[in-house]
Structure formats: C-alpha cells, structure tokens
Amino acid sequence: MRRLRQCLSTGWLVILAGALLACGGPWRDGYFKKGVDRLTQDEVLARLGPPHTAKAPVLGGDSVWTYRAPIGDKDLTSVKLFQLGDVVQQAASLMGKSSAEGPKAMLYCYRYILTFNEQKILTQWKREECVPGTRDTLNAK
C-alpha cells in the first residue's frame, strides 16, 4: 500500500512538471509551429480573426498575413520548475485570492508573419518585435 501511494505521488509530480513545462512560451508559437504544412487560411482566420495586413499576389504565388499581438515577459520565457510559487500565486490571483499586488507585467508588441502557399496552407511563420530592440531597450539597466 505504501509503495502504491509513493508511485501515485511520483506520477502526479511528473504530470505537474509536464504541465508546467508545456505552459512555456506564447501559445501562438506552438499553434503555428504545429500548423506548418497543415493549417489553412480559413482555420487561422477562424482562430485569430482577420489579419492586420494581408498581401496576396495578383498573378498567383505565396500570400503573407501579419498579426500583431501583445506578449509579456512571462510568456516569452518558458516556465521553470523553480517558478512553481509564481504559478501558484497567479492561479490564486485568478481565483480572486491574491494577497498583494505585485509589479505590473510589461507587454511588448510582436508581429507574427505567416506565409501561405497558393493552396492556402501555412508554409512558414516567424515572430518578431514590432519595433526591433524595444524589449532590450526597456529592460536595459
């Protein structure tokens, strides 16, 4: 019985660690990474709405869509196991049980540039700052 409890508690720790590691990074990165050569323009449109800019060549070829998105520091770095306290504090805050107001999260503007082939399938994507160097400049000490 003791061995069973030990295995179960170890299993829960592995599941928790996996869930925390899966939460790292902006969700759009994972969505586009998994969607290369699979996602269609219609699927992206349904998930994200109309792009901020769309360039479609008149004579055929690849089309390029651009989305702008605010992304915070915590989203730009993956969650580490030692940040478990932060995760618990965020969860408590979401449930309305925050004990103290911490510093406001800094948001940065990023654009996602998506390239679709003539069949309207995502072929590549990249994320870049709307104004290159903004995050580094604001975080310089």
Secondary structure in CASP SS format (residue, H / E / C, confidence):
PFRMAT SS
TARGET T0000
AUTHOR 0000-0000-0000
METHOD secondary structure of the structure
MODEL  1
M C 1.00
R H 1.00
R H 1.00
L H 1.00
R H 1.00
Q H 1.00
C H 1.00
L H 1.00
S H 1.00
T H 1.00
G H 1.00
W H 1.00
L H 1.00
V H 1.00
I H 1.00
L H 1.00
A H 1.00
G H 1.00
A H 1.00
L H 1.00
L H 1.00
A H 1.00
C C 1.00
G C 1.00
G C 1.00
P C 1.00
W H 1.00
R H 1.00
D H 1.00
G H 1.00
Y H 1.00
F H 1.00
K H 1.00
K H 1.00
G H 1.00
V C 1.00
D C 1.00
R C 1.00
L C 1.00
T E 1.00
Q H 1.00
D H 1.00
E H 1.00
V H 1.00
L H 1.00
A H 1.00
R H 1.00
L H 1.00
G C 1.00
P C 1.00
P C 1.00
H C 1.00
T E 1.00
A E 1.00
K E 1.00
A C 1.00
P C 1.00
V C 1.00
L C 1.00
G C 1.00
G C 1.00
D C 1.00
S E 1.00
V E 1.00
W E 1.00
T E 1.00
Y E 1.00
R E 1.00
A E 1.00
P E 1.00
I E 1.00
G E 1.00
D H 1.00
K H 1.00
D H 1.00
L H 1.00
T C 1.00
S C 1.00
V C 1.00
K C 1.00
L H 1.00
F H 1.00
Q H 1.00
L H 1.00
G H 1.00
D H 1.00
V H 1.00
V H 1.00
Q H 1.00
Q H 1.00
A H 1.00
A H 1.00
S H 1.00
L H 1.00
M C 1.00
G C 1.00
K C 1.00
S C 1.00
S C 1.00
A C 1.00
E C 1.00
G C 1.00
P C 1.00
K C 1.00
A C 1.00
M C 1.00
L E 1.00
Y E 1.00
C E 1.00
Y E 1.00
R E 1.00
Y E 1.00
I E 1.00
L E 1.00
T E 1.00
F E 1.00
N C 1.00
E C 1.00
Q C 1.00
K C 1.00
I E 1.00
L E 1.00
T E 1.00
Q E 1.00
W E 1.00
K E 1.00
R E 1.00
E E 1.00
E E 1.00
C C 1.00
V C 1.00
P C 1.00
G C 1.00
T H 1.00
R H 1.00
D H 1.00
T H 1.00
L H 1.00
N H 1.00
A C 1.00
K C 1.00
END
